[in-house]
Amino acid sequence: MPNIKDVAKAAQVSTATVSHVINGTRFVSEETRLRVQEAMAELHYTPNFVARNLRSKKSGIIGLLVPMLPGDSSNYFFMSVAQGIESVLMENGYNLVLGNTKESVQVEKEQLRLFLAQQIDGLILAPAPGDHTFVDGTVGHAIPVVCVDRRPEGLSGDCVLADGMGGALETTRLLIRQGHRRIGFLSPVPGISSTEERLQGYRQGLEEAGVPFLPELAAALSPGENGFDSGYRLARRLYEEGGVTALFAGDNQMAMGALCFFQEAGVSLPGKMALVGFDDYDWSRITTPALTVVKQPAFKLGQTAARMVLDRIVQPDKEPELVRLPTRLVLRASV
């Protein structure tokens, strides 16, 4: 069986360089990394991660906690995030374990205890609404924690987010340029940073144009109600009672519900109503009309979070980072 010395000889590098390529512990140039990987493939060399983990007292496992609900199409977003995470971890000899918090801090606590029992080397967390000071008390400095998509209450540290505020601001500016002044906003899951940032972008866009913010036009998801039903109900109320001419749905579930109401009520888009959603899924391209959306870089969010947690394993004392990735307004026929 080939060993690490054979790989080093074939790639014309040191055994330390081969180790760094396998474990991701130091920077290695792209040219050298490819040479090492080609040598490993030619020799059919497979790293012994079990032996490595025993020596390093590491499990080689990263935990991911995300909130998913039955029938919630936003699950696709978190699965795209998970795929991005896994693509980086696999390159670096790590495995991913996934836990579902169901938007509950209590479930999150239970899942975290289970993860720690598996001796995970790091945690990536999309926090549920609520206070997260318990994470420091539970984890301490034992493992690095990186938050993705949302900034939690009571927990500081590394975080990677999409620029939801920027996406909402760009959307509101577009609708105002098109002459809309009564613009409704459908606010998704309350109590999380991504919702607050999208609302903030909407309000800032109105303020820039001198359009007053009317709280009755910013309708929120009701506790216990799913996004589709809330989107349908709130779109009907804002159209029939609020006199809105444009509607910005803060997540894809609410956009689907709003679109369903407008189709059933015979409200033409964009003739009588403009509609913009958040997140870009296949269904948004095949609706009639195709839906204008704010697209989030879900896969890249996952990749970035994975790199951050691996960097933190190697450099535990590095200053915490906050990374924001840009969103993109995808124009289609609904505005």
VOPAGU-2260 file (C-alpha; in pm, 1 decimal, decimal comma):
REM VOPAGU-2260
SITE   aa  ch    i         X         Y         Z
SITE  MET   A    0       0,0       0,0       0,0
SITE  PRO   A    1     134,2     345,5     -86,8
SITE  ASN   A    2     211,0     577,5     203,3
SITE  ILE   A    3     256,3     951,0     247,8
SITE  LYS   A    4     626,9     925,8     161,4
SITE  ASP   A    5     541,6     770,9    -173,9
SITE  VAL   A    6     300,8    1056,9    -247,4
SITE  ALA   A    7     560,8    1316,6    -148,9
SITE  LYS   A    8     819,4    1156,3    -376,0
SITE  ALA   A    9     580,8    1136,5    -672,5
SITE  ALA   A   10     471,2    1499,4    -627,4
SITE  GLN   A   11     827,6    1616,7    -557,7
SITE  VAL   A   12     730,8    1782,1    -231,4
SITE  SER   A   13     791,8    1717,0     136,9
SITE  THR   A   14     575,8    1485,7     346,2
SITE  ALA   A   15     476,6    1792,8     550,2
SITE  THR   A   16     334,3    1954,4     235,8
SITE  VAL   A   17     132,8    1641,8     158,9
SITE  SER   A   18      -0,3    1648,4     514,8
SITE  HIS   A   19    -100,9    2014,5     483,0
SITE  VAL   A   20    -286,6    1941,7     158,2
SITE  ILE   A   21    -473,4    1649,6     316,6
SITE  ASN   A   22    -556,9    1825,1     644,2
SITE  GLY   A   23    -589,5    2185,5     527,9
SITE  THR   A   24    -360,0    2298,4     809,5
SITE  ARG   A   25    -142,1    2541,2     612,1
SITE  PHE   A   26    -165,6    2739,8     291,9
SITE  VAL   A   27     -41,3    2545,7     -11,5
SITE  SER   A   28     -30,5    2699,9    -358,4
SITE  GLU   A   29    -291,9    2580,9    -605,9
SITE  GLU   A   30     -25,1    2436,7    -836,3
SITE  THR   A   31     133,2    2233,2    -554,6
SITE  ARG   A   32    -202,6    2120,8    -418,2
SITE  LEU   A   33    -308,6    1989,5    -760,6
SITE  ARG   A   34      25,1    1809,4    -800,2
SITE  VAL   A   35     -21,0    1636,0    -465,6
SITE  GLN   A   36    -380,0    1539,7    -545,4
SITE  GLU   A   37    -275,3    1399,0    -883,7
SITE  ALA   A   38      -2,0    1193,2    -714,6
SITE  MET   A   39    -253,1    1060,0    -461,5
SITE  ALA   A   40    -489,8     961,6    -743,6
SITE  GLU   A   41    -217,1     792,2    -949,0
SITE  LEU   A   42     -95,1     593,3    -648,5
SITE  HIS   A   43    -449,5     520,3    -526,1
SITE  TYR   A   44    -346,2     661,9    -190,4
SITE  THR   A   45    -623,4     703,9      69,2
SITE  PRO   A   46    -543,9     900,9     386,9
SITE  ASN   A   47    -602,4     711,7     710,1
SITE  PHE   A   48    -831,2     960,8     878,6
SITE  VAL   A   49    -906,1     724,9    1167,6
SITE  ALA   A   50    -537,9     714,0    1262,4
SITE  ARG   A   51    -509,4    1087,6    1214,0
SITE  ASN   A   52    -806,6    1152,9    1440,9
SITE  LEU   A   53    -667,3     925,0    1713,0
SITE  ARG   A   54    -335,0    1108,0    1705,4
SITE  SER   A   55    -488,4    1453,9    1700,9
SITE  LYS   A   56    -775,9    1371,9    1939,3
SITE  LYS   A   57   -1014,2    1512,8    1677,9
SITE  SER   A   58   -1328,2    1348,5    1541,5
SITE  GLY   A   59   -1312,6    1497,2    1194,6
SITE  ILE   A   60   -1681,4    1591,4    1227,4
SITE  ILE   A   61   -1843,4    1934,4    1191,1
SITE  GLY   A   62   -2200,0    1981,9    1317,1
SITE  LEU   A   63   -2461,7    2186,4    1132,5
SITE  LEU   A   64   -2781,8    2300,7    1304,1
SITE  VAL   A   65   -3048,5    2455,9    1079,7
SITE  PRO   A   66   -3421,2    2525,4    1123,7
SITE  MET   A   67   -3647,2    2329,0     890,8
SITE  LEU   A   68   -4023,3    2283,8     907,3
SITE  PRO   A   69   -4252,8    2030,0     734,7
SITE  GLY   A   70   -4362,7    2157,1     394,2
SITE  ASP   A   71   -4142,2    2466,0     416,8
SITE  SER   A   72   -3985,8    2530,3      76,8
SITE  SER   A   73   -3713,6    2738,2     245,6
SITE  ASN   A   74   -3568,2    2398,7     338,3
SITE  TYR   A   75   -3417,7    2408,8     -10,9
SITE  PHE   A   76   -3220,5    2716,9      94,5
SITE  PHE   A   77   -3067,6    2543,6     395,1
SITE  MET   A   78   -2998,6    2228,7     193,6
SITE  SER   A   79   -2807,6    2445,5     -55,5
SITE  VAL   A   80   -2614,8    2594,9     237,2
SITE  ALA   A   81   -2541,3    2241,8     362,7
SITE  GLN   A   82   -2416,2    2133,7      20,0
SITE  GLY   A   83   -2177,8    2429,7      14,4
SITE  ILE   A   84   -2048,7    2336,3     359,5
SITE  GLU   A   85   -2004,1    1971,4     266,8
SITE  SER   A   86   -1813,3    2056,1     -53,2
SITE  VAL   A   87   -1543,4    2231,8     152,4
SITE  LEU   A   88   -1537,2    1979,2     436,9
SITE  MET   A   89   -1492,0    1682,4     203,7
SITE  GLU   A   90   -1190,9    1849,5      42,0
SITE  ASN   A   91   -1036,1    1880,9     387,0
SITE  GLY   A   92   -1109,4    1534,9     525,1
SITE  TYR   A   93   -1406,4    1632,2     743,9
SITE  ASN   A   94   -1757,4    1491,9     761,9
SITE  LEU   A   95   -2081,1    1677,9     824,4
SITE  VAL   A   96   -2360,8    1585,4    1065,2
SITE  LEU   A   97   -2691,6    1766,7    1030,2
SITE  GLY   A   98   -2945,7    1853,2    1298,6
SITE  ASN   A   99   -3286,7    2018,8    1263,6
SITE  THR   A  100   -3388,5    2274,5    1527,4
SITE  LYS   A  101   -3742,4    2329,5    1389,2
SITE  GLU   A  102   -3712,1    2702,6    1472,3
SITE  SER   A  103   -3700,4    2614,8    1844,6
SITE  VAL   A  104   -3425,0    2722,2    2084,0
SITE  GLN   A  105   -3516,2    2432,9    2314,1
SITE  VAL   A  106   -3467,7    2178,7    2034,2
SITE  GLU   A  107   -3146,2    2359,7    1946,3
SITE  LYS   A  108   -3013,9    2302,3    2299,3
SITE  GLU   A  109   -3096,7    1930,9    2280,5
SITE  GLN   A  110   -2934,3    1893,8    1938,7
SITE  LEU   A  111   -2622,9    2074,6    2059,1
SITE  ARG   A  112   -2586,1    1834,6    2352,8
SITE  LEU   A  113   -2613,7    1540,0    2113,3
SITE  PHE   A  114   -2350,8    1691,8    1885,8
SITE  LEU   A  115   -2109,9    1750,3    2172,4
SITE  ALA   A  116   -2151,2    1386,3    2275,1
SITE  GLN   A  117   -2021,2    1296,6    1927,9
SITE  GLN   A  118   -1715,0    1513,4    1997,9
SITE  ILE   A  119   -1764,5    1740,0    1696,8
SITE  ASP   A  120   -1466,8    1960,9    1609,5
SITE  GLY   A  121   -1677,6    2265,0    1522,6
SITE  LEU   A  122   -2034,3    2388,9    1489,0
SITE  ILE   A  123   -2211,0    2585,6    1213,7
SITE  LEU   A  124   -2539,1    2728,2    1335,1
SITE  ALA   A  125   -2837,6    2900,2    1171,1
SITE  PRO   A  126   -2994,8    3012,0    1500,6
SITE  ALA   A  127   -3362,9    2990,8    1584,8
SITE  PRO   A  128   -3531,9    3303,9    1726,2
SITE  GLY   A  129   -3437,7    3371,6    2087,6
SITE  ASP   A  130   -3152,5    3424,2    2330,1
SITE  HIS   A  131   -2834,7    3225,5    2258,3
SITE  THR   A  132   -2617,9    3300,2    2559,4
SITE  PHE   A  133   -2654,1    2928,7    2642,2
SITE  VAL   A  134   -2417,0    2842,0    2354,9
SITE  ASP   A  135   -2116,2    2995,7    2528,0
SITE  GLY   A  136   -2213,4    2822,7    2851,4
SITE  THR   A  137   -2254,6    2486,4    2678,4
SITE  VAL   A  138   -1962,4    2499,0    2437,1
SITE  GLY   A  139   -1726,2    2743,3    2608,5
SITE  HIS   A  140   -1397,6    2750,0    2418,7
SITE  ALA   A  141   -1403,2    2377,1    2344,3
SITE  ILE   A  142   -1502,7    2410,4    1978,8
SITE  PRO   A  143   -1542,4    2698,1    1732,0
SITE  VAL   A  144   -1893,2    2817,4    1643,6
SITE  VAL   A  145   -1977,2    2993,7    1318,0
SITE  CYS   A  146   -2324,4    3136,4    1255,4
SITE  VAL   A  147   -2467,6    3133,5     904,7
SITE  ASP   A  148   -2759,3    3331,8     753,0
SITE  ARG   A  149   -2862,2    3479,0    1091,9
SITE  ARG   A  150   -2694,7    3668,0    1377,2
SITE  PRO   A  151   -2810,9    3529,2    1712,0
SITE  GLU   A  152   -2900,8    3718,3    2027,1
SITE  GLY   A  153   -2643,2    3693,6    2304,4
SITE  LEU   A  154   -2371,9    3520,0    2102,8
SITE  SER   A  155   -2070,9    3691,3    1950,2
SITE  GLY   A  156   -1823,2    3535,1    1712,3
SITE  ASP   A  157   -1778,8    3442,2    1349,3
SITE  CYS   A  158   -2077,4    3495,8    1123,7
SITE  VAL   A  159   -2148,2    3483,4     750,3
SITE  LEU   A  160   -2462,6    3650,8     617,1
SITE  ALA   A  161   -2628,9    3743,2     292,0
SITE  ASP   A  162   -2684,3    4115,9     242,2
SITE  GLY   A  163   -3058,7    4101,5     298,2
SITE  MET   A  164   -3078,5    4470,0     377,8
SITE  GLY   A  165   -2908,7    4559,9      50,0
SITE  GLY   A  166   -3140,3    4331,5    -145,3
SITE  ALA   A  167   -3451,0    4480,4      17,7
SITE  LEU   A  168   -3321,6    4833,6     -37,5
SITE  GLU   A  169   -3257,0    4767,4    -407,2
SITE  THR   A  170   -3604,4    4614,8    -444,8
SITE  THR   A  171   -3777,0    4910,6    -277,7
SITE  ARG   A  172   -3584,3    5157,7    -493,5
SITE  LEU   A  173   -3693,3    4968,5    -805,1
SITE  LEU   A  174   -4059,9    4975,0    -707,8
SITE  ILE   A  175   -4043,6    5345,6    -625,6
SITE  ARG   A  176   -3878,0    5421,2    -962,0
SITE  GLN   A  177   -4171,0    5244,0   -1123,8
SITE  GLY   A  178   -4406,7    5490,9    -956,9
SITE  HIS   A  179   -4531,2    5286,0    -662,0
SITE  ARG   A  180   -4591,4    5469,0    -334,4
SITE  ARG   A  181   -4805,2    5223,4    -140,4
SITE  ILE   A  182   -4568,2    4930,1    -115,4
SITE  GLY   A  183   -4649,9    4643,9     119,3
SITE  PHE   A  184   -4389,1    4429,2     292,7
SITE  LEU   A  185   -4457,0    4072,8     406,1
SITE  SER   A  186   -4229,3    4005,5     700,9
SITE  PRO   A  187   -4121,2    3641,5     752,5
SITE  VAL   A  188   -4007,4    3464,5    1073,7
SITE  PRO   A  189   -4005,9    3731,2    1349,7
SITE  GLY   A  190   -3717,7    3769,3    1592,1
SITE  ILE   A  191   -3433,1    3677,1    1357,0
SITE  SER   A  192   -3172,3    3911,9    1214,0
SITE  SER   A  193   -3240,4    3832,9     848,0
SITE  THR   A  194   -3604,4    3941,8     884,3
SITE  GLU   A  195   -3504,3    4261,3    1065,5
SITE  GLU   A  196   -3245,1    4348,6     802,0
SITE  ARG   A  197   -3489,8    4302,3     513,8
SITE  LEU   A  198   -3742,8    4523,8     692,1
SITE  GLN   A  199   -3468,2    4780,1     753,0
SITE  GLY   A  200   -3379,1    4787,6     382,4
SITE  TYR   A  201   -3745,1    4835,4     291,2
SITE  ARG   A  202   -3781,4    5124,1     536,5
SITE  GLN   A  203   -3459,9    5288,5     419,8
SITE  GLY   A  204   -3575,1    5274,6      57,4
SITE  LEU   A  205   -3901,1    5448,3     148,8
SITE  GLU   A  206   -3718,9    5711,2     354,3
SITE  GLU   A  207   -3476,8    5793,5      71,7
SITE  ALA   A  208   -3771,6    5867,8    -157,8
SITE  GLY   A  209   -3962,2    6069,3     100,4
SITE  VAL   A  210   -4235,2    5805,1     121,4
SITE  PRO   A  211   -4365,6    5763,9     477,6
SITE  PHE   A  212   -4332,4    5423,4     640,4
SITE  LEU   A  213   -4679,3    5295,5     733,0
SITE  PRO   A  214   -4671,8    5014,4     991,8
SITE  GLU   A  215   -5003,6    4878,2     863,7
SITE  LEU   A  216   -4837,9    4804,1     526,8
SITE  ALA   A  217   -4559,8    4597,0     688,1
SITE  ALA   A  218   -4748,0    4278,5     777,0
SITE  ALA   A  219   -4580,3    4003,1     976,7
SITE  LEU   A  220   -4602,7    3623,8     984,7
SITE  SER   A  221   -4831,8    3511,3    1266,2
SITE  PRO   A  222   -4697,2    3271,7    1532,3
SITE  GLY   A  223   -4784,4    2913,7    1442,5
SITE  GLU   A  224   -4893,4    3003,0    1089,0
SITE  ASN   A  225   -4688,3    2885,3     794,0
SITE  GLY   A  226   -4549,0    3128,6     541,3
SITE  PHE   A  227   -4775,3    3024,3     254,7
SITE  ASP   A  228   -5098,4    3078,1     449,6
SITE  SER   A  229   -4971,4    3406,4     595,4
SITE  GLY   A  230   -4864,5    3526,1     251,1
SITE  TYR   A  231   -5208,8    3448,7     109,2
SITE  ARG   A  232   -5398,3    3609,4     397,4
SITE  LEU   A  233   -5181,3    3919,7     425,6
SITE  ALA   A  234   -5169,0    3978,9      50,4
SITE  ARG   A  235   -5548,4    3975,2      44,7
SITE  ARG   A  236   -5570,3    4219,2     334,8
SITE  LEU   A  237   -5311,6    4459,8     197,2
SITE  TYR   A  238   -5471,3    4453,3    -148,3
SITE  GLU   A  239   -5833,5    4482,1     -37,9
SITE  GLU   A  240   -5788,6    4712,1     263,6
SITE  GLY   A  241   -5444,2    4868,5     230,9
SITE  GLY   A  242   -5465,9    4984,0    -127,8
SITE  VAL   A  243   -5113,9    4864,6    -208,1
SITE  THR   A  244   -4997,6    4862,6    -569,4
SITE  ALA   A  245   -4677,2    4664,8    -502,3
SITE  LEU   A  246   -4586,1    4389,4    -261,4
SITE  PHE   A  247   -4243,9    4274,4    -145,1
SITE  ALA   A  248   -4251,7    3929,8      16,9
SITE  GLY   A  249   -3965,0    3877,2     260,5
SITE  ASP   A  250   -3933,1    3503,5     189,0
SITE  ASN   A  251   -4031,8    3257,5     -82,1
SITE  GLN   A  252   -4311,3    3092,2     117,0
SITE  MET   A  253   -4494,3    3421,3     161,7
SITE  ALA   A  254   -4434,1    3507,4    -204,3
SITE  MET   A  255   -4600,0    3178,1    -304,9
SITE  GLY   A  256   -4900,7    3250,1     -84,6
SITE  ALA   A  257   -4934,8    3604,6    -218,1
SITE  LEU   A  258   -4907,8    3484,6    -578,1
SITE  CYS   A  259   -5176,6    3223,4    -512,9
SITE  PHE   A  260   -5415,3    3490,7    -383,3
SITE  PHE   A  261   -5355,7    3724,5    -677,9
SITE  GLN   A  262   -5413,4    3442,0    -927,2
SITE  GLU   A  263   -5735,0    3329,3    -756,9
SITE  ALA   A  264   -5860,3    3689,0    -727,6
SITE  GLY   A  265   -5783,9    3762,9   -1093,6
SITE  VAL   A  266   -5538,2    4040,8   -1006,0
SITE  SER   A  267   -5307,9    4083,7   -1305,3
SITE  LEU   A  268   -4933,2    4105,2   -1251,2
SITE  PRO   A  269   -4778,9    4351,1   -1312,2
SITE  GLY   A  270   -5086,8    4536,6   -1443,8
SITE  LYS   A  271   -5270,3    4587,8   -1114,6
SITE  MET   A  272   -5000,8    4468,7    -876,0
SITE  ALA   A  273   -4622,3    4431,5    -871,7
SITE  LEU   A  274   -4480,2    4139,3    -673,6
SITE  VAL   A  275   -4121,5    4062,9    -566,1
SITE  GLY   A  276   -4009,0    3758,4    -367,8
SITE  PHE   A  277   -3698,3    3662,8    -172,0
SITE  ASP   A  278   -3486,4    3363,3    -280,2
SITE  ASP   A  279   -3473,3    3222,7    -631,0
SITE  TYR   A  280   -3619,1    2876,0    -687,0
SITE  ASP   A  281   -3717,8    2691,8   -1003,0
SITE  TRP   A  282   -4087,8    2754,4    -945,4
SITE  SER   A  283   -4035,8    3132,6    -954,3
SITE  ARG   A  284   -3925,8    3109,8   -1318,8
SITE  ILE   A  285   -4223,5    2907,9   -1440,4
SITE  THR   A  286   -4509,8    3098,0   -1274,3
SITE  THR   A  287   -4731,2    3323,0   -1484,8
SITE  PRO   A  288   -4582,9    3577,4   -1486,0
SITE  ALA   A  289   -4229,9    3473,3   -1385,1
SITE  LEU   A  290   -4147,7    3618,9   -1044,2
SITE  THR   A  291   -3891,0    3892,0    -978,6
SITE  VAL   A  292   -3679,9    3785,5    -680,7
SITE  VAL   A  293   -3384,8    3873,7    -460,0
SITE  LYS   A  294   -3138,0    3589,7    -508,0
SITE  GLN   A  295   -2921,7    3477,9    -215,2
SITE  PRO   A  296   -2586,3    3298,7    -259,4
SITE  ALA   A  297   -2689,2    2996,1     -49,5
SITE  PHE   A  298   -2416,2    2756,4    -169,7
SITE  LYS   A  299   -2145,8    3021,1    -123,4
SITE  LEU   A  300   -2276,7    3102,3     224,8
SITE  GLY   A  301   -2215,9    2738,6     314,4
SITE  GLN   A  302   -1869,6    2730,6     159,1
SITE  THR   A  303   -1768,6    3047,2     342,6
SITE  ALA   A  304   -1902,1    2920,7     677,1
SITE  ALA   A  305   -1711,8    2592,2     634,2
SITE  ARG   A  306   -1384,7    2769,9     559,2
SITE  MET   A  307   -1436,3    2996,0     859,5
SITE  VAL   A  308   -1491,9    2707,3    1100,9
SITE  LEU   A  309   -1187,6    2518,8     966,8
SITE  ASP   A  310    -974,5    2834,4     996,6
SITE  ARG   A  311   -1096,0    2876,5    1353,1
SITE  ILE   A  312    -993,7    2517,3    1438,5
SITE  VAL   A  313    -639,1    2596,6    1325,0
SITE  GLN   A  314    -633,5    2954,0    1461,0
SITE  PRO   A  315    -859,2    2959,8    1767,9
SITE  ASP   A  316    -734,9    3301,5    1882,7
SITE  LYS   A  317    -801,4    3481,5    1554,8
SITE  GLU   A  318   -1027,6    3788,7    1574,0
SITE  PRO   A  319   -1396,2    3709,5    1502,5
SITE  GLU   A  320   -1512,1    3783,6    1149,3
SITE  LEU   A  321   -1841,1    3911,4    1008,8
SITE  VAL   A  322   -1871,0    3837,5     636,8
SITE  ARG   A  323   -2155,8    3966,4     420,0
SITE  LEU   A  324   -2211,3    3821,5      74,4
SITE  PRO   A  325   -2401,4    4025,7    -184,8
SITE  THR   A  326   -2753,3    3941,5    -298,6
SITE  ARG   A  327   -2877,4    4003,7    -652,8
SITE  LEU   A  328   -3209,3    4137,8    -778,8
SITE  VAL   A  329   -3329,4    3910,0   -1061,8
SITE  LEU   A  330   -3575,7    4100,4   -1281,0
SITE  ARG   A  331   -3862,9    3904,3   -1433,9
SITE  ALA   A  332   -4214,9    3981,8   -1549,6
SITE  SER   A  333   -4395,8    4038,3   -1217,9
SITE  VAL   A  334   -4292,0    4406,5   -1186,4
